[in-house]
Amino acid sequence: MPVPKRKTSKSKRDSRRAQQKLSVETASFCPQCKSPKLPHRACPKCGTYKGREVIPLDAEKKK
């Protein structure tokens, strides 16, 4: 098996790990009910996406 010839320095190791950070997802607001939602997803409160109702909330309430 291959073995490293030299010890990896702290600088080299840390600069490689700098790319592995977590990013915060930005929240957008629903144009219908103004509640925060994730971008490019249907609103969980009113069930609309791009001005159309895609999730009928009446069916969920009957369950």
Summary of the structure (lengths in Angstrom):
residues: 63
radius of gyration: 23.1
end to end distance: 59.1
largest distance: 66.6
contacts: 97
relative contact order: 0.11
helix: 27%
strand: 13%
